[in-house]
């Protein structure tokens, strides 16, 4: 399958295990509850596609590019993302257990409720990214750019945020006492918020 077969296609409950999609372009496609175990998506491009509850265990996304696509409640267990790019994509509820996220690039979008527990996100550019309710437990976010990111109710227990830039980020509902904040960059409003949450009386 190639070419026009990947434009506007719609599939449900299909098995695409070990499918070779390298260098393919997928546009306006929809996949529901499909299996992509060990599939090859190296250098593939998806645009305005929807993958709903799909399983990509063991697949390769190396150097792939995804624009305005949605990966909803998908499993990326042990997936390789080296050099992949997601621009304005929605990955709500997806899990990345054991995934190789080396050199993955993210340009905005909605990653709410994703499971990135323990992930190496060191120096990632996450400015403006929506991460509401995301599980970032023990994730390495040191030196990450999280300016204007929405971290409302995100789980950041024992996350490493040393040197991260959090200016303008929304931290409502985040347990501040669990964070490693050495060298973190904050704006004045955030400093006041943190002080109040630690019981400090802030007077004007």
Secondary structure, DSSP 8 states (H G I E B T S, - for coil): --GGGGBS-EEES-B-TT-B-TT-EEES-EEES-B-TT-B-TT-EEES-EEES-B-TT-B-TT-EEES-EEES-B-TT-B-TT-EEEEEE-TT-B-TT-B-TT-EEEEEE-TT-B-TT-B-TT-B-TT-B-TT-B-TT-B-TT-B-TT-B-TT-B-TT-B-TT-B-TT-B-TT--GGG-B-TT-B--HHHHHHHHHHTT-----
